[in-house]
Amino acid sequence: MKQVILIVAFNLLTIPVFSQISVGITGGGKLSRFHYSHTVGSKYRTNTFITAWHAGLIAEAKLHGNLYLQPQLLVSRQGAISEFDMNTETYRNYFKGVVHTTYLQLPLNVVYKYNRWYAGAGPYIARGLGGRYHNRSAYISYDLTIPSSEFNTQGEIEFKSSEKGIKPYNLYMRSMDYGANFIGGYEFKNGLFLNVNYSLGLTNVYGKDSGVKNRYWGLSAGWFFKKSAAKAMSNHKQP
């Protein structure tokens, strides 16, 4: 995986020398959270967005007509805030978990352009680089038959390619994440662009049976170097 990412990054930087492909930079903010596939206890669960960011390289190559290929290589900060609160006549069971993760993400979008507006979609692959968690849990017994308890735990998230020999559940996340990306935006004549995208994670991030997947809405801005340079040269040649 590391070799693949290095090759892609090298190609993004060097292909403008040999072709008409444009390369630029992009970055922005996002609202990130987890999606829970399991319905058990869902009425007691609150899943809140967390603010994060992403930044990196983008390239563009014309495929045919108005279709373009837009690969990106991004450092992507993500995360989630999850709460579980079950309150009955005899006890209250409460949990809050805050997760911050960092991925190296490679989206590969095919976009259709019309009058500088564009929309598209494509797959992505991501490798976990690091993260932190902070969990708080409390059990309160109203009839005092069971002692009340409260725990606070925090630390580093361990990304692993295998589930064998893992540490406790809340310290472990799968190293690879796969999913789909949907994008739409507007590009100016000088190479500047704005877009919004939705990332649909398809991998269970805590393990194959966890039912927990990454999701986020993102807002990005960027600049294609070659297009901006071509625009400046065109203006300079005009009498």
Protein Blocks (a to p, Z undefined) as FASTA:
>chain_A
ZZmmmmmmmmmmmmmmmmccdcdddddddddddddfbfghklmpccdddddddddddddd
dfbhjbccddddddddeddddddddddfkbccddddddddddddddddddddeehiacdd
dddddddfbdcdddddddddfklmaccddddddddddddfbfghiacfklpccfbdcddd
dddddddfkopacdddddddfbdfkbjklopacddddddddddfklmmmmmmmmmmpZZ
